[in-house]
Amino acid sequence: MQRFDSIRPFYDAEVNEAIQSAVNHPMMKALMGFTFPDVDEEVWKNQLKKTHSIRDFQCNFIYQSVQKVLEKSSEGLTTSGFEKLEPNTSYLFISNHRDIILDTSLLNVALFDHGLVMTASAIGDNLVKKSFLKTLSKLNRNFLVQRGLSPRELLESSKLLSEYIGQLLLRENRSVWIAQREGRTKDGNDATHSGVLKMLAMGSDESKMLDYFKKIKIVPVSISYEYDPTDALKMPQLIAEAKNEIYIKEKNEDFVTLLSGIIGQKKRIHIHVGDVLDKELDVIAQEYDNNNKQIQALAQAIDDSILQSYKLWPTNYIAYDLLHKTDKYKANYIENEKSLFERRLEMKIDENNPQMVESFLAMYANPVVNKSKYENAI
């Protein structure tokens, strides 16, 4: 067994065999039926069986699936910042994280549309427990992040992961997507966890950690959805945390969330890619000589980029005004948009539970608060 076999996606030489094993699976039929509703089953099956690389699978099938998701459950995807990236160049995209599947899928659609290197993307192994989902994730260039480990196992896993990410970026010229934190942001407060950066630093082949971070070309990514399709599903965990209770997931909760993210209404979506962090790393190196302090400063630099470029929607301003019983941001939305949002709140949340109402509104309002800390950013 090779060093990365337990976490890596398929090699191209393994793709066709994996497709042949999955082509008759009911979930593959559902995915292809959704993507190509007017195409006979035998036609897409034959096309799949002729597929021998991840790129072909992504471009000919998954790209089309994501376009269909956008058509059916959104009012479109807009992007900014991609024109600053170089073709044939690998980047480490560190992103805020709102949706299990779509965050990475939409980024890759945008990268493909701009003629840029698409990513290998981190995914928690808890999300691909079903064998078909594991196969699909490996066909879509996902690599596994192992969850629920003991401290000793976590150290070994982090070393393996950091080495693999380094290999992708520096030796395979493959871009990488990783979330700024473990798990999705549920309260609207996007913040980079230092543990993610410490893990990445384990893969360093430089004497100075910041030289390695410069070499792997970190690009902060900000994604925002006008409506979070899983907003109501995030409530139970937020309520438990507010009461200092341990939240235990239902058996199929991750799978339900995954599907809801794909088919739930999102309205408008925006992805912004920031500048490659470069001069920021020079400043950090001058100010701090302690690795922990440098990591904290780097996390802050990533946060600054993500929060300043986060696209705010009418829903964010409406939630802020409702939560704070004000009309501070009324110039940023119209009455009809407010009525629609209030209707969503009514349908999804028990209005007799004030804590749940507050958590729901805060999830949408917090990005306004966070962005307003940056002068002239709103």
N, C-alpha and C positions, 0 to 999 in steps of 0.2 A: 504493500500500500504506500502510495506517495504521500509526502508531508501534508498536502492541503486537501486530500481526497474527501475528508469528512465534512468539509465546508464549501468546497468550490462548486460552481455551476458545471454543466456538461462541457466537455471538449466538443469541438465540431464533429469529430469522428464518432461521438456517442449519440449525436442528436437524432439521427434517423431511427436507430433502434428504439430510443425513448419515445419518439413520435408513434412508431408502429405499435408500441405497447399501450399507448394512451388513446389512439385514434377512435376506438369504439366505446370509450368511457362515456357514460351519460353526461358528465360535466363538460367534456370536450364537445359533445353534440349540442349541448345547451349554449356553450360559448360561441361555436361556429354558426349555430342557428340564429343567434342574436346578431352576430357580426355580418353574416351574409344571408339575410332572410329570403332573398329571391334566388338563391343559388341552390341547385339540387345537391343533396347530401353526398352523392357519389363524386361530384365535381370537386368539392372542397377536400374530401377524403383523398382523392387522387393527387391533388396539389400538395396536401400535407405529406403524403407518402414519398413525394419527390424532394422533400426538404432535407438538406444535409448540413445546414449551418445555423447557428443562433441568429446571425444577422438576417438570413432569409426568413426565419420564423418570425422574428420581430417585425421586419419591414412588410412582409406579405400578409401577416395574420394579426399580430398584436397591435400594430399601428392602426390597422383598420378597426379593430375592436375598440380602441380608445377613441377613435373618431366617432364611432357609433354611440359610445357612452356620452361624449360631448353633445352630440346631436339630440339624444333622447333626454338627457337629464341636466343640461346646462344651457346658458345663453352664450356660450363661447369662451374660448381661452385667449387671453392677450398676454404678451410677453414684453420684457424690456431688458436691455443689457447684453443680450447674446451677441450683438454685433462686435462687442469688444473682445470676444474670445477668438483664439486662433484655431484654424482647422488642423487636423492631424496632430493635435496636442492633447495630452491627458491633464485633467484637473481633478482635485478632490473637492467635490461639492458638499458642503456642510449646510444642511437645510433645517428650517423649522419643520415641524411634522404634524400634520393635521389628519391625513387619511392614509390607511395602511397600504393600499395599492396605488391610488391615483397620484400621490405626490411624486413618486418615481416615474410612473408611466407617463405623466404629463411632461415632466422634465425631459424625458427621452424623446417624446414627440417633438418638443421644441428644439432639442439638439439635432435631431434628424432633419427637421425643416430648415435649420440653419447650416447644414452640412458639417456638423461638428461630431466629435467622437462621442458615442453613446456610453452609458455607464454600466458597470457592474454595480449592483445595489445590495446593501445589507438588508437582511430580513430576519426577524426573530424566529428561532426554530419552533416556538410555540404556535406560530401562525400556519405552519405547513405540516401539521401532524397527519393530516389525511394524505395518503400516498400520491393521489393524483395531484394535489396542490404542490407537493414537494417536487414532483416531476415538472409541472408547469413552471414553477419558480426557477428550477435549474435550466429549463429551456429559455427562460427570459433573463438569463444572466444574473440571477440572484445568488448571493453567497450567504451562508448561515451564520447567525450570531446565536451562540448557545445561551439559553436562559436557565435560571433556577439552579445555579451551580454553587458548590461550597467555595469558601474563599480560596482554597488551594487550587481547585479546578478552574475557578475564574481567572486566576493568574496565568495558568497554562493556556486557557482558551484565549485570553487577551493577547498573549505573546503570538500565538498562532495567527490570530486575526490580523494583528498589526503587521506581521511579516507578509501575510498574503496581500494586504492592501498595498504595502510597499512594492511588492512584486508586480501587482497590476499596474500601478502608476509609473514605476520607473523602468521596468523591464519589458512589460507587455504593451506599453503606451495605451493603457485602458483607463478611461476616467472612472471615478468611483463616487457613488452617492452614499452618504451616511447621515442619519438624523443627528441633530445637535444634542439629543438626550435619548435615554432608553424609553421607548413608548411614546405615544402621541401626546401632544399638549392638550389637556382637557379643559383648562380654565382660561385659555386665551393668552397666558403669559409665556411667551417664547423666551427660553433661556438656555444657553449652552452649558451643559454639565462638564465639569472639569475631568470627570472620569473618562469621557469619550476622548478628550485630548491626551490624557495620560496613556490610554491604550494605544493611540496612534503613535505617540512618542516612543513606545517600546520597539517599534520597527525601525528606529533611526539607525542609519549607518554613518552618521556624522558625529564628530566629537562634541559639537554644540547643537543642542536640541533645536534651537530656532533656525539654524542653517538647514536642518532637515525639513522643518515646516515650510521654509522658503522654497526648497527644492520640489516639494510635492504640490505646490501651487494651490493653496486653499482659496476656494471661491464660495463666499456665503450666498445662500439662496433663500429667498423669501417667497412663500406661496400663500395666497389668501383666497378663500372661497366666500362669496357673498352670503350664501347659506351653507352652514356645515351640515352635510347630510346625516351625520351621526350625532347631532347636538343633544337630542333627548337621551340617546343611549349612554352618553357620558355622565349623566346626572347621578345615577346611584353611587358611582365611585367618588364623585365630588362631595356628595352628602356624607358618605362614610368618613372621608378624610376630614371634613369640617367637624365631625363628632369625635375625631381621633379614634375611629374604629378601623380594624383591619378589613379591607375589602376583598372578598373571595369571589372570583369570576364564576359565572354559570358555565356548565360543561361546554356548550357550543357558542359561547359569547363572542370569542374572537372571529369565528366564521360568520356569525350574524352581522357583526360590525363591518367585516370585510365586504360582505354583499351589499349592506345598506349604503356604504360609501360609494359603491359603484353605481347603484341604481337610484339612490336618493337624489332629490332636487338640490342643485348647487347654485343655480343662476350663474352669475359671472365669476370667472376664475382668472387670477393674474399670477404670473411667475416673474420675479425679477432676479437676475443674477448680478451680484455685486462685482467690484473690481477684485482681481487677485490680491490677496494680502501680501504686501511687500514692504513698503516704507513703514507700515505699522509695526512690522517685526523688527525693523532697525531701531525704532523708538523704544520698543519693549526691551531690546537687548541693552540699550544705553541706560534705561531706567532701573532694570532689575538684573541681578546676577544669580538669583535663586530660582531653581527650576519651577517650584510650586507657584511662586509669585509670577513668573513668566506665563505659566499656564493660565492663571487667573486673569492676567492682562490680555492674553490671547482670546480667552472666552468672552471677555468684555468687548474686544474689537469685533469679534464675529457678531455678538449681540447688537452692537452699534449699527453694523451694516444691515442686519436683518430687520431690526425695528424701524430704522429710518426709511427703509425702502418698502416697508410693508404697505400694500395697497389697501386703504380703508374704503369700505363700501357704505352706502346709506344704512344698511343693517347695523353697522358698528356704531354710527352716530345716534341712530334711533335708540339702540339699547342703552347707550350712555345716558341719554336724556331721560329715558324711562326709569333707569336705575336711580338716577340722582334727582328725579322729579324737577327737571329743569328744561329750558329750551335753548341751552347754550349753543347747540350745533344744528338748530332747525334750518339754517341756510343750506345744509348739506343733504337734505332729503325733502321729498314732497309728501303731502298728506296721504296719498294713495300707497306709497311705499311703507309709511308708518302703519296704516291699517292692515296691510298684508302681513307685516311682521307681528303685529299684535294678534292677528288671527292665528299665525303659526304658534305663537306662545300659548294661546288658548287651547289649540288642538293637541299640543304635545306635552304640556306641563299642567299639573294639578295646581290651579290657581289658589287653592286653599292651603297650599304648602308654601309659606313665604320663603323658606330657605331654598326650596327648589327654584322658585321664580327668580330669586336673587342670583343663584348660581348660573341659571340659564342666561340672564341678562349680562352678568359679569363676564361670561365667556366671550360674548360679542363686544362688550364695552372695554375690556382690558387692553386690547390693541390700541384704542384711542388714547387711553391714559399713558401707555408706554411710548407711543410715538410723540405725544405732546411734550415729553421731556426733552426732545431734541428741538432746539429753536428753529422755527420756520419749516419744520418737516411736514406739518399737517397742511 
